[in-house]
Amino acid sequence: MNSKENIKTNSSWFWAGFVTVLLALATPFVIMGLASKAFNVNDLTSLGGLGDFFGGSTIGLLSIASIFFIIHTITIQSKELSLQREELSLTREEMERTRKEYEVTNETMKLQKFETTFFNMMLLLENIVSDISIQTRGGKNIEGRKAFVTFYDYFAFMTGTGSSSAKENLRVYLEFYKEYRADLGHYFSHLESILKFIDNSNIENKGIYIDILKSQLSTYEIVHLFYFGNSEFAGEFGNLSREYGLLKNLDTSLLIENL
């Protein structure tokens, strides 16, 4: 039943009560007319009988009329309660939509904040790599990612190029790292910061950002990551690099012990 039908029903109960009241008022006079009898009110004693007559002929209809009015009131209140429930339901739905929109907006803002920080860190990594500079034995300055090739050559030279075991090569890498820590320390430290930042975040699809990081690493950088990650200087970097597959594209043919 729609709202108009409810309103019509409510009005019907009201009009039923109103008509019943009119009938109650008219009934004594109709009875008097049908009985063709007039009441003499000159005598006070006749007033009691007159009162009883009017009361007896109207009280029943007036009681019925009061029931109709009560039903009319109840139906109105019921309709109001129904409308309040509908409004409350709509309010809940609106609040739920608002909550979901807030959550989506909040997640979007957190992702934007994460990505802004992440790409700033990636930019800083690129700047760190660009600032790396090493001089060859011939006196030529090698800068940027090409410097990692020269670092590799120096490390290979220190190990005797494959003449030692993997364990011994790690020991030699410690000596190599100590010598070139001023050039490589900041690089490894910042890589660890990026991995920690991704690992500690609550974002989904962390692999996307790990892949972006891995795409920026050259072949010779990954070789250095392998030796550094297995050294005593690595700290959390070693575990994180293995957890996120940072060495997945390691060219094992470049490992000193495999030369």
SVG drawing of the C-alpha trace seen along z (x, -y; Angstrom):
<svg xmlns="http://www.w3.org/2000/svg" viewBox="-47 -24 144 47">
<polyline fill="none" stroke="black" stroke-width="0.4" points="0.0,0.0 1.5,-3.3 1.5,-6.6 -1.7,-8.0 -3.6,-4.8 -2.5,-5.0 -3.6,-8.7 -7.0,-7.7 -7.4,-4.9 -6.6,-7.3 -9.2,-9.8 -11.8,-7.0 -11.5,-6.2 -11.9,-9.9 -14.9,-10.3 -16.4,-7.1 -16.1,-8.5 -17.5,-11.9 -20.5,-10.3 -21.1,-8.1 -21.1,-11.2 -23.7,-12.8 -25.8,-9.7 -25.5,-9.6 -26.7,-13.2 -29.5,-12.6 -30.8,-9.3 -32.7,-10.7 -34.6,-13.1 -35.3,-10.4 -36.7,-8.2 -38.8,-11.1 -40.1,-11.7 -41.0,-8.1 -42.6,-7.8 -44.5,-11.1 -44.0,-11.8 -42.9,-15.1 -41.1,-15.5 -42.5,-17.8 -39.6,-19.6 -41.7,-21.9 -41.4,-19.5 -37.9,-19.0 -38.7,-15.3 -39.0,-14.7 -35.4,-15.9 -34.1,-12.7 -36.0,-10.6 -35.0,-13.0 -31.3,-12.6 -31.6,-8.8 -33.3,-8.8 -30.6,-10.9 -27.8,-9.1 -29.1,-5.6 -29.7,-6.5 -26.4,-8.1 -23.8,-6.6 -23.4,-3.4 -22.8,-5.3 -20.5,-7.8 -18.4,-4.9 -18.2,-3.5 -17.2,-6.9 -14.5,-7.2 -13.1,-3.8 -13.0,-5.1 -11.1,-8.2 -8.7,-6.0 -8.1,-3.8 -7.6,-7.0 -5.0,-8.2 -3.2,-4.9 -3.1,-4.6 -1.6,-8.1 1.0,-7.3 1.8,-4.0 2.3,-5.9 4.5,-8.4 6.6,-5.6 6.8,-3.9 8.1,-7.1 10.6,-7.5 11.8,-4.0 12.2,-4.7 14.0,-7.9 16.3,-6.1 17.0,-3.4 17.8,-6.0 20.0,-7.8 21.9,-4.5 22.3,-3.8 23.6,-7.4 26.0,-7.1 27.2,-3.7 27.8,-5.2 29.6,-8.1 31.7,-5.8 32.6,-3.7 33.4,-6.9 35.6,-8.1 37.4,-4.7 38.0,-4.8 39.2,-8.4 41.3,-7.6 42.9,-4.6 43.5,-6.7 45.1,-9.4 47.3,-6.9 48.3,-5.3 49.1,-8.7 51.2,-9.6 53.0,-6.3 53.7,-6.7 54.9,-10.3 57.4,-9.2 58.4,-6.1 59.1,-7.9 61.0,-10.6 63.1,-7.9 63.7,-6.4 64.7,-9.8 67.1,-10.1 68.5,-6.7 69.1,-7.8 70.9,-10.9 73.1,-8.8 74.0,-6.5 74.7,-9.5 77.0,-11.0 79.1,-7.8 82.5,-8.3 85.6,-6.1 88.9,-6.5 90.3,-3.7 94.0,-2.7 94.5,-4.7 93.3,-7.8 89.9,-8.1 86.9,-9.0 83.9,-6.6 80.6,-7.9 77.1,-6.6 76.1,-3.0 79.2,-2.4 81.2,-2.8 79.8,0.5 81.6,2.3 84.9,0.7 84.1,1.7 83.5,5.2 86.8,5.3 88.6,4.0 86.9,6.6 87.8,9.4 91.3,8.3 91.4,8.4 90.1,12.0 92.5,13.2 89.6,13.7 88.1,17.0 91.1,18.5 89.3,18.6 86.1,20.2 82.8,18.4 83.3,18.0 86.8,16.6 85.4,14.2 82.9,12.9 85.7,12.2 87.5,10.3 84.4,8.3 84.4,7.1 87.9,5.7 86.8,4.3 83.7,2.6 85.7,1.1 88.0,-0.5 85.1,-1.9 82.6,-2.5 82.6,-6.2 81.2,-5.5 79.0,-2.5 77.8,-3.0 75.2,-5.6 74.0,-3.6 73.4,-0.4 71.9,-2.3 69.4,-4.0 68.4,-0.8 67.7,0.7 65.6,-2.3 63.5,-1.8 63.0,1.9 62.0,1.1 59.6,-1.6 57.8,0.9 57.9,3.7 56.4,1.5 53.7,0.0 50.1,1.3 49.5,1.0 48.5,3.9 50.5,5.2 53.9,4.4 55.4,6.4 54.6,3.6 56.9,1.2 59.6,3.9 59.5,4.5 60.0,0.8 63.0,0.9 64.4,4.0 64.0,2.5 66.4,-0.3 69.2,2.1 71.9,2.9 73.5,6.3 76.7,5.3 74.7,3.6 72.9,6.9 76.3,8.7 77.3,6.2 74.0,6.6 74.6,10.3 78.0,10.0 77.0,7.1 73.7,8.9 75.7,11.9 78.2,9.9 78.3,8.9 77.5,5.3 74.2,6.2 71.9,6.1 68.3,6.3 69.2,5.6 70.2,9.2 66.9,10.6 64.8,8.1 66.6,8.5 66.0,12.2 62.4,11.9 61.5,9.6 63.6,11.3 66.0,8.5 68.6,10.9 66.2,12.8 67.9,11.5 71.4,12.2 73.8,13.3 75.6,16.1 78.3,16.2 79.6,12.9 80.1,14.3 83.8,14.4 83.8,18.0 82.2,19.0 84.7,17.2"/>
</svg>
